[in-house]
Amino acid sequence: CHFFFQAEDGIRDFCLSRGLGDVYKRQVHGEETFLEMLTRAAVAGIIASNKRKAKNRDKDKGRKQTYLSEYKDEVLRLNKPKLEYTYVPIYIWLASLIIILIGVYLVYTISFARRFGPFVERPGSYWWQYLLSFLIIGVGILFAFAVKIEKVVFDREKNYVMLTKRRLCGRAEVVVRYLDEVKNVILTQRGSHNNSNRTLHYILILEFESGLPLEILETPNRLKIKQRYIEIKAFLGQDLNVELISIKDESDNPGRSQPRPRSAATVATQDGRL
């Protein structure tokens, strides 16, 4: 079928019709489909979320820098003649106590012939139940005695830094070094940080003019270790710029905590070009 277009001066042109489907194709092509609208909305949401996260991250970083600057001024104002830090593994002791109590409860349950899970009243089956219960108690006691109490003392008048480590029983390990031989304090990051293993922690390393370095004040708290770093640097009278505090990365995946280079797609998304 052919359609002719009539004009005043005669026939101008004609077009070959390909049926009704051709009209529908041209209409769909000219309009935005639901999938395109959904994709555009999703990209807009990602862009807004990235901008909001970046803004909050910058604000949080600025607040921490301001707090650390004020903290440094407060430390310098106090000018303490002596610094003491004590680490007591309270959470590990609490976990050990819970394990021990579970073992004691199982012994109590078996002794009074009560039903509790696999502990059923059957003649001749008590020996392995007692063995398992005492093993649980032993694990709890082992955890409690394995960890150490750590104490670090900086004394300006006596010119020493002393590190003491002791368990609940046994002899204490004591290391004493001259305070005026401390040449540098290094803030170090160790451990691992990924989806299956998160053991990232921080530690301060004291370097001396002679002898081996001293590792102190291990903690998973980044802000707390920075506070200790500021206190010790100020106590030693060493130069300190809060905005330039660097962390030496000795973790299993170095560079993970640092900002990763952005891909072209990420840059385009964050800049709003998609």
Buried (B, 14 or more C-beta within 10 A) or exposed (E): EEEEEEEEEEEEEEEEEEEEEEEEEEEEEEEEEEEEEEEEEEBEEBBEEBEEEEEEEEEEEEEBEEBBBEBBEEBEEEEEEEBEBEBEBEEEBEBBEEBBEBBBEBBEBBEEEEEEEEBEEEEEEBEEBBEBBBEBBEBBBEBBBEBBBBBBBBBBEBEBBBBBBBBEEEEEEEBEBBBEBBEEBBBBBBBBBEEEEEEBBBBBBBBBEEEEEBBBBBBEEBEEBBBBBBBBBBBBEEEBEBEEBEBBBEBEEEEBBEEEEEEEEEEBBBEEEE
